[in-house]
C-alpha cells in the first residue's frame, strides 16, 4: 500500500491513496479544505503564545506589530542599563 499526500501554500490538501494487490489496483483521491486564520499581536513584556481560535485548524500568518512608542527607551551607558 502506498500513501502519498501534498500540502501546498493554499489551505487545500490533496491526498491520494493507492494499493495494488494480486493484480488488482484501487485508487482514491480527495481534496480536504483546511480553515486557517490570520492573527496580529503586539509585543509585550512577557512571552505570548499565539494559537488559532476554535473552528480553525491552524494559523496561516501571524503579524507582529512594532513596539509601541510608550514602551520606554533602554539606554546603556557602559556600566548599567537605564529605562527612560
C-alpha positions in Angstrom: 0.0 0.0 0.0 1.3 3.4 -0.9 0.0 6.7 0.7 1.0 10.0 -0.8 0.0 13.5 0.2 0.8 17.1 -0.6 0.1 20.2 1.4 0.6 23.4 -0.6 0.6 27.1 0.5 -3.2 27.2 -0.1 -5.5 25.8 2.6 -6.4 22.8 0.4 -4.7 19.5 0.8 -4.8 16.8 -1.9 -4.2 13.2 -0.7 -4.0 10.1 -2.9 -4.2 6.5 -1.7 -3.4 3.6 -4.0 -2.9 -0.1 -3.5 -2.0 -2.9 -5.8 -2.5 -6.5 -4.7 -2.8 -9.7 -6.7 -3.0 -7.9 -10.0 -5.8 -5.6 -8.8 -5.4 -1.9 -8.3 -7.5 0.6 -6.5 -7.1 4.4 -6.2 -8.8 7.1 -4.1 -8.2 10.8 -4.3 -9.7 13.5 -2.2 -9.4 17.3 -1.6 -9.6 18.4 2.0 -10.3 22.1 2.9 -8.3 23.3 5.9 -9.6 26.5 7.5 -6.7 28.7 8.6 -6.7 32.0 10.5 -4.5 35.2 10.4 -3.7 37.0 13.6 -2.0 40.2 14.7 -0.2 40.7 18.0 1.6 43.5 19.8 4.9 42.8 21.6 4.6 42.5 25.3 6.9 42.4 28.4 6.2 38.6 28.7 6.2 35.8 26.2 3.0 35.2 24.3 1.6 32.0 22.7 -0.4 32.7 19.6 -2.9 29.9 18.7 -5.8 29.6 16.3 -9.3 30.2 17.7 -11.9 27.4 17.8 -13.1 26.4 14.4 -9.7 26.9 12.8 -7.1 24.2 12.0 -4.1 26.5 12.4 -2.6 29.8 11.6 -1.7 30.9 8.0 0.1 34.1 9.2 0.9 36.0 12.4 1.8 39.7 12.1 3.8 41.1 15.0 3.3 44.8 15.3 6.0 47.4 16.0 7.0 48.0 19.7 4.6 50.8 20.9 6.3 54.1 21.5 5.1 54.2 25.1 7.1 51.0 26.0 10.1 53.2 27.0 13.6 53.5 25.8 16.6 51.5 27.0 20.0 53.2 27.3 23.3 51.5 28.2 26.0 53.9 29.4 28.7 51.3 29.7 28.0 50.5 33.3 24.3 50.0 33.7 21.0 49.9 31.8 18.6 52.8 32.2 15.0 52.6 31.1 13.6 56.1 30.2 
